[in-house]
Amino acid sequence: MKKLVIFVHKWLGVVLALFFLMWFVSGVVLYFVPFPSLTQAERLAALPPLQLPADCCLGAPEAARRAGLRPGGSEARLGMLGDTPVWRMLATAADSASFDTPPRPRWHTVDARTGALLPPLSDTQAATVAEAFSGRRATGTEWVERDQWTVPQGLDVHRPLVKVLLDGDDGLELYVSPGAAEVVRDTRRAERFWNWLGAVPHWIYPTVLRQFPQAWHHVVVWLSVPGVLLAATGVVLGVWQLFLNRQRWIPYRKFWMRWHHILGLVAAVFTLTWMFSGLMSMNPWGVFTSRVVDAQSRTQWAGEAPRTTRGPAEAVALAAAEGLVPLEVDTLRIAGQAWYRVRGQGAGAVQRLVRADGPVAAVAHAVPDATVLAALQGLRPDAPPPAIEWLTQYDGLYYARHHDASTAFNRPLPVWRAHWAGDDVTVYADAASARIVMRADATTPWQRLLYNGLHSLDFAPLLARPALRTGLIVGLSLLGVALCVTSCVVAWRVLVPRRRRVPAPTVPMGEGAWTA
């Protein structure tokens, strides 16, 4: 058994030593420089103020009908494209039905005054959009279906994209969606450089592989499985070797093997937990259920489509009367009610909700409590009523790692929490955006521990002490780097052993010669 463990650890180490070194070094870089993305806070900060003519505008359903679109998602946003108010809609063309393959929703832009469907942007128009977004001059454009910084599948509804290069010393590049007529991603030279050393190697993220999501998933999983086995056999051997010689705790005398054993005793356990949690991040073989709300639950949450009695221009006027500078309007539905959300300028998420149906044009910061409670209670009609609580602080499952401008959009507070004890399902709902922000079930605590907790050390005591958490992650990673350096040297010596020294030929001594 010991020979088998040694054999497995030795040859897995030869194959994976460089991968382990790459993962530790790139993980430190990734911790400080995340993968490029355009946050909601950045997007809203660059929007121009809404300027609606007196006869504007059509509601989103009527604009979609005139444009020949079938809504394919819950998103419809009213904003400006130059001097023209437009609806940006995630929808499918009404004449694109197919019995074999259902049409996939894509982003479209519709004139909010006439309902005319606008054609996708040309590269010149995309450059104009990027210049308005950044306040800089465009120096070049390029059409890209997919490149290193736009590989995530969330951008599929925008492809192809127009990459716009802008002047300035930071190498800013913006990616414009021709369909939505807006910027969807930004990158800078320093960000791109550090990501080549961070996210790209850490996630095995080259474009040539990441453009095939299933193949990429399998590559990462089947690199992680032997990685877990390598770390596990290292822990077993490291402890085992301690008891081979009672007079000498570290049995190795050679420098690299000795330090490989010492560093392994110190770093092997968290190396194993990081490798295992990295495997769990890929949700191998579907061991965890999704936290995304399914389509049926979204339908139950929205309720029956109401008949709107006021247009977006009235909602904008009511929000402006309260001192808000309107930037964008989107539509919300909850429990059979229709609302406009008017977003504006200010610190954080500044907004007002305006009731789109009913006799009274109610203006509020959030949907009334009674409406949210009715939506939560009707979310699962076949289950017993849930226990509902009002949360003003994060709990063990619903939390934020960083408290920045994007937290208000991704993990807002306060929220409503509804728990169904029968099957251990929990739903978190945000009254300010009339949406379900997270769904949890019996597998979520395990995912929270085995992936988020072990991989990112985002346990509550450490999240409350960010400096300590950063120090632990960096310090343990540097120990892992040192261990991996010894692993690489040992693996090299296994593959390329030093040549045995050939003894020098002995010269026979003549008679009468002096001898020692």
Secondary structure, DSSP 8 states (H G I E B T S, - for coil): -HHHHHHHHHHHHHHHHHHHHHHHHHHHHHHHS------HHHHHHT-------TT----HHHHHHHHTEEEEEEEEEEEEETTEEEEEEEEEETT---SSS----EEEEEETTT--B-----HHHHHHHHHHHHSS-EEEEEEES--TTS-SGGGGGG-SEEEEEE-STT--EEEEETTTTEEEEEE-HHHHHHHHHTHHHHTT--HHHHTSHHHHHHHHHHHHHHHHHHHHHHHHHHHHHHTT-TT-SS---SHHHHHHHHHHHHHHHHHHHHHHHHHHTT-GGG-S--SS--HHHHHHHH-S-----S-HHHHHHHHHHTT--EEEEEEEEETTEEEEEEEESSSS-EEEEEE-SSSS--EESS--HHHHHHHHHTSSTTS---EEEEESS--SSS--S--STTHHHHS-SSEEEEEETTTTEEEEEETTTTEEEEEE-TTHHHHIIIIIIHHH---HHHHT-HHHHHHHHHHHHHHHHHHHHHHHHHHHHHHS--------------TT----
